[in-house]
Amino acid sequence: MDLLGSVGAFGQGALGYLLPFLFVLTVVVFFHELGHFLVARWCGVRVETFSIGFGPEICGFDDRRGTRWRLSWIPLGGYVKFHGDDSVASTPDSEAIAQMAPEELRTSFHAKPLWQRVAVVAAGPIANFLLAIVIFAAIFSTTGRFVTPAKVDAVNPGSAAEAAGFLPGDLVLSIDGSPITSFADMQRIVSTNPGVALEFVVERNGTEIRLTAIPELRQVEDRFGNSQRIGLLGIQRSAQPDEVSQVRYSVPAAIWEGTKETWFVIDRTVSYLVGVIVGREAADQLGGPIRIAEMSGEVAKLGILALLNLTAVLSISIGFLNLLPIPMLDGGHLLFYAIEALRGRPLSERAMDIGFRVGLALVLMLMLFATWNDIVNLAGRS
């Protein structure tokens, strides 16, 4: 009975991670490919396949325009295959294109003007960003935000806050000129700027005072057991119930807040990648499918809003990743189109073939590295 119970518990636990993971990834991939699909249709491109996942088909159907909509066995992405494509990476099938009749050629992606090809390729990442904005805006306009004033209740001895001259009772009004309306606003700026001198304006006994503090770089664990390197001031906050307010936004204001939230995630991602390149950040923070599945399962326990928030963040990450100038990704195609615009003609088939091979190798190495990080992270917690 114990063995059967253990097997059952393992199955339930795996299912608890798998279902949220599939939900989050499917939503993000679907909207990414839908962006490509809609703009391609608008440009008169014939779409042969719309697939969620790779590999053999589980199920599917053909729509009235001949597009095969399919769900495939490997749920780690998806693709849209256009008329004239040689592969799911949208490489051109030169032999097939050369044999097309003029009427057929008009529906081929690779025969379209440069600006239309750019629009189709860019539509995927843009759709990811728009999805994130919509999710954030929906949360802000319905549930809203719980806001706690950025007040200092205690200062840790020997901390960066103590060195800067913070005192209990101080109310943070701005950091480097940016208004601070909540303790969460302050935490966000401080955590993403370790080792950077920040200028604070605080209210103390009715008087505004300027303080300069340098957040200390610390390695901490989040609620999911993942190790993170963030900046800390050493300020404590113990808000009373009457100090917490719930703020709901109008639809226009919620859209603006959602846009700012999306930009923050993009900005933080860029800062992290630059930090990895210059050696300021550690590459072990990069996570792969195992970490995404684990986080999806843990976040799902917090409720549907938390899972939607993770979906928005992952959608931004997928959109940004696809804009990197690596062949095989959307950014690689855009790089080729930029070269085409400068040269006045496309790159040769050999050059593009080499580029796609290099891009495939880079993508595979990145996936292997991220998965290795996931395994090391799990082993370190066992």
C-alpha positions in Angstrom: 0.0 0.0 0.0 2.9 2.4 0.8 4.4 1.7 -2.6 1.1 2.3 -4.4 0.6 5.5 -2.3 4.0 6.8 -3.2 3.5 6.1 -6.9 0.1 7.9 -6.7 1.6 10.9 -4.9 4.4 11.1 -7.5 1.9 11.0 -10.3 -0.3 13.7 -8.7 2.8 15.8 -8.1 4.0 15.5 -11.6 0.6 16.3 -12.9 0.4 19.3 -10.7 3.5 20.7 -12.5 2.7 19.4 -16.0 -0.8 20.9 -16.4 0.1 24.5 -15.4 3.3 24.3 -17.5 1.3 23.2 -20.6 -1.3 25.9 -19.9 1.3 28.7 -19.7 3.5 27.5 -22.6 0.5 26.8 -24.9 -1.0 30.2 -24.3 2.3 32.0 -25.0 3.2 29.9 -28.1 -0.4 30.2 -29.5 -0.4 34.0 -29.4 3.1 34.2 -30.7 2.2 32.1 -33.8 -1.1 33.8 -34.1 0.7 37.1 -34.6 2.6 35.6 -37.5 -0.5 33.9 -38.8 -2.8 37.0 -38.8 -0.3 39.4 -40.4 0.6 36.7 -43.0 -3.1 36.3 -43.9 -3.4 40.1 -44.1 -0.5 40.2 -46.5 -2.0 37.6 -48.7 0.4 34.8 -47.7 -1.0 31.2 -47.8 -0.5 29.5 -44.4 -0.1 25.8 -44.8 0.4 24.8 -41.2 -0.3 26.2 -37.7 1.2 23.9 -35.1 1.4 24.0 -31.4 4.3 21.8 -30.5 6.7 19.9 -32.8 7.0 16.3 -34.0 4.1 13.9 -34.9 0.6 15.3 -34.9 -1.7 14.4 -32.0 -4.8 15.9 -33.6 -5.8 18.6 -36.1 -8.1 19.9 -38.7 -8.1 21.9 -42.0 -9.8 25.2 -42.1 -11.7 26.5 -45.2 -8.5 28.2 -46.5 -6.5 25.0 -46.4 -4.5 25.7 -43.3 -3.8 22.6 -41.2 -4.2 23.4 -37.5 -2.4 20.8 -35.4 -1.4 19.9 -31.9 1.9 18.0 -31.8 3.6 15.7 -29.3 6.6 17.9 -28.3 5.1 20.9 -26.4 8.3 23.1 -26.4 7.2 25.7 -29.0 5.3 25.8 -32.2 5.5 27.1 -35.8 3.6 28.5 -38.7 4.6 27.1 -42.1 4.0 29.4 -45.1 3.6 28.6 -48.7 7.1 28.3 -50.2 8.8 27.4 -46.9 11.3 24.5 -47.0 11.1 23.9 -43.2 9.4 25.0 -40.0 12.2 27.7 -39.7 10.8 29.4 -42.8 13.8 28.7 -45.0 12.8 29.1 -48.6 12.2 26.1 -50.9 14.0 27.5 -53.9 13.1 24.6 -56.3 9.4 24.7 -55.4 9.3 28.5 -55.7 11.0 28.4 -59.1 8.3 26.0 -60.4 5.3 28.1 -59.1 2.9 29.6 -61.5 2.5 33.4 -61.2 -0.9 33.1 -59.4 0.6 30.6 -56.9 3.8 32.7 -56.4 1.6 35.7 -55.3 0.7 33.7 -52.1 4.2 32.6 -51.3 5.8 34.3 -48.3 9.3 34.6 -49.9 7.9 36.4 -53.0 6.3 39.2 -50.9 7.9 42.7 -50.6 10.5 43.2 -47.9 8.3 45.3 -45.7 5.6 42.6 -45.7 8.1 39.9 -44.7 9.4 42.1 -41.9 5.9 42.7 -40.7 5.0 39.0 -40.7 8.2 38.0 -38.8 8.0 40.9 -36.3 4.3 40.2 -35.6 5.1 37.1 -33.4 7.2 38.9 -30.7 4.9 41.9 -30.9 1.9 39.6 -30.2 3.8 38.3 -27.1 4.3 41.8 -25.8 0.6 42.7 -26.5 -0.5 39.6 -24.7 1.5 40.6 -21.6 0.1 44.1 -21.7 -3.5 42.8 -21.9 -3.0 40.3 -19.0 -1.4 43.0 -16.8 -4.1 45.5 -17.7 -6.9 43.0 -17.0 -5.4 42.3 -13.5 -4.9 46.0 -12.7 -8.4 46.9 -13.8 -10.2 44.1 -11.9 -8.1 43.0 -8.9 -5.9 46.0 -8.9 -2.8 46.4 -6.7 -2.4 46.2 -3.0 -0.3 49.3 -2.1 1.8 49.7 1.1 3.5 53.1 1.6 7.3 53.0 1.3 7.8 53.7 5.0 10.8 52.5 7.0 9.8 50.6 10.2 13.3 49.3 11.1 16.9 49.6 9.8 19.2 46.5 10.0 22.5 47.2 11.8 25.5 47.3 9.5 23.3 47.6 6.4 23.5 49.9 3.4 20.5 51.7 4.8 22.2 52.4 8.1 25.3 53.6 6.3 23.2 56.0 4.2 21.5 57.5 7.3 18.0 56.0 7.1 16.0 56.1 10.3 12.7 54.4 11.4 9.8 56.5 10.3 11.3 57.7 7.1 8.9 57.8 4.1 10.6 57.3 0.7 9.2 59.8 -1.8 11.5 59.2 -4.8 14.6 57.4 -6.0 16.8 59.0 -8.6 13.9 61.3 -9.5 11.4 58.5 -10.0 8.3 58.9 -7.7 7.8 56.1 -5.3 4.2 55.3 -4.4 4.6 52.0 -2.6 7.1 49.8 -0.8 7.0 47.4 -3.8 8.2 50.3 -6.1 11.2 50.9 -3.8 12.0 47.2 -3.6 11.9 46.8 -7.4 14.4 49.6 -8.0 16.7 48.6 -5.1 16.7 44.9 -6.0 17.7 45.6 -9.6 20.5 48.0 -8.9 23.0 46.3 -6.6 26.2 48.3 -6.2 24.7 51.4 -7.8 24.6 54.7 -5.9 20.9 55.7 -5.6 19.7 59.1 -4.5 16.6 58.9 -2.2 14.3 61.7 -1.2 12.6 60.8 2.1 10.2 62.7 4.3 11.3 62.8 7.9 9.2 64.7 10.5 7.6 66.8 7.7 10.9 67.7 6.1 12.4 66.3 2.8 15.9 64.9 3.2 18.2 63.5 0.5 20.1 60.3 1.2 22.5 58.4 -1.1 22.6 54.6 -0.6 24.3 51.7 -2.4 22.3 48.5 -2.3 24.4 45.5 -1.3 24.5 42.5 -3.6 23.1 39.5 -1.8 22.2 36.0 -2.8 18.7 35.0 -1.6 16.2 32.3 -2.3 12.7 33.1 -3.6 9.6 31.3 -2.4 10.2 28.6 -5.0 13.7 27.8 -3.8 15.5 29.5 -6.7 18.7 31.3 -5.9 18.8 35.0 -7.0 21.3 37.8 -6.7 19.6 41.1 -5.9 20.4 44.4 -4.2 19.3 44.9 -0.6 19.2 48.0 1.6 18.5 46.4 4.9 15.1 48.1 5.5 12.2 46.4 7.3 8.6 47.0 6.8 5.8 45.7 9.0 2.6 47.3 7.6 -0.5 47.4 9.6 -3.8 46.3 7.9 -5.1 49.9 7.8 -1.9 50.9 5.9 -2.6 48.6 3.0 -4.9 50.0 0.3 -6.3 48.3 -2.8 -5.9 50.4 -6.0 -8.0 49.6 -9.1 -7.3 51.3 -12.4 -9.5 52.5 -15.2 -9.1 50.6 -18.4 -6.9 53.3 -20.1 -4.8 53.6 -16.9 -4.6 49.8 -16.6 -3.3 49.6 -20.1 -0.6 52.2 -19.4 0.4 50.4 -16.2 0.5 47.1 -18.1 2.7 48.7 -20.7 5.1 50.0 -18.0 5.1 46.6 -16.4 6.0 45.0 -19.7 8.8 47.5 -20.4 10.2 46.9 -16.9 10.5 43.1 -17.6 12.2 43.8 -21.0 14.5 46.4 -19.4 15.5 44.0 -16.6 16.1 41.2 -19.1 18.4 43.4 -21.2 20.2 44.5 -18.1 20.7 40.9 -16.9 22.0 39.7 -20.3 24.4 42.7 -20.6 25.5 41.9 -17.0 26.3 38.3 -18.1 28.3 39.4 -21.1 30.4 41.9 -19.0 30.8 39.5 -16.1 28.6 41.4 -13.6 25.9 38.7 -13.5 26.1 34.9 -13.3 24.7 32.9 -16.2 23.4 30.2 -13.8 20.2 32.3 -13.4 19.2 31.2 -16.9 16.4 28.7 -16.7 15.0 26.1 -19.1 11.8 24.0 -19.4 12.4 22.2 -16.1 12.5 25.4 -14.1 9.5 26.9 -16.1 7.5 23.7 -15.3 8.5 23.9 -11.6 7.6 27.5 -11.3 4.3 27.0 -13.2 3.3 24.3 -10.7 4.3 26.3 -7.7 2.6 29.5 -8.9 -0.6 27.6 -9.8 -0.9 26.8 -6.1 -1.2 30.6 -5.5 -4.2 30.9 -7.8 -5.2 31.8 -11.3 -4.1 35.4 -11.0 -0.5 34.4 -10.1 -0.5 31.9 -13.0 -1.7 34.6 -15.4 1.0 36.9 -14.1 3.6 34.2 -14.8 2.1 33.8 -18.3 2.6 37.5 -19.0 6.2 37.4 -17.8 7.0 34.3 -19.8 5.3 35.8 -22.9 7.6 38.9 -22.6 10.6 36.6 -22.3 9.7 34.5 -25.3 9.0 37.6 -27.3 12.4 39.1 -26.4 14.3 35.9 -26.9 12.8 35.6 -30.4 14.1 39.1 -31.3 17.7 38.1 -30.6 19.7 38.3 -33.9 20.2 34.6 -34.1 19.3 32.7 -37.3 16.4 30.2 -36.7 14.8 32.9 -34.5 12.6 35.8 -35.7 15.5 38.2 -34.9 17.7 36.2 -37.2 15.2 36.6 -40.1 15.0 40.3 -39.3 18.8 40.5 -39.4 18.8 38.9 -42.9 16.1 41.3 -44.0 18.2 44.3 -42.8 21.2 43.0 -44.8 18.9 42.6 -47.8 17.7 46.2 -47.4 21.3 47.5 -47.3 22.5 45.3 -50.2 19.4 45.8 -52.3 19.1 42.0 -52.8 18.8 38.9 -50.5 21.7 37.0 -49.2 22.7 33.9 -51.2 21.2 30.6 -50.4 24.5 29.3 -49.2 25.0 32.2 -46.8 21.5 31.8 -45.4 22.0 28.0 -45.1 25.2 28.5 -43.1 23.5 31.1 -41.0 20.6 28.8 -40.1 23.0 26.0 -39.3 25.0 28.2 -36.9 21.7 29.5 -35.5 20.4 26.0 -34.8 23.6 25.1 -33.1 23.4 28.2 -30.9 19.8 27.6 -30.0 20.5 24.0 -29.1 23.5 25.0 -27.0 21.4 27.6 -25.2 18.7 25.0 -24.5 21.2 22.5 -23.2 22.9 25.1 -21.0 19.6 26.3 -19.5 18.5 22.7 -18.9 21.8 21.9 -17.2 21.3 24.9 -14.9 17.9 23.5 -14.1 19.4 20.1 -13.2 22.1 21.7 -11.1 19.6 23.9 -9.3 17.4 20.9 -8.5 20.4 18.8 -7.3 21.5 21.7 -5.1 18.2 21.6 -3.3 18.0 17.9 -2.8 
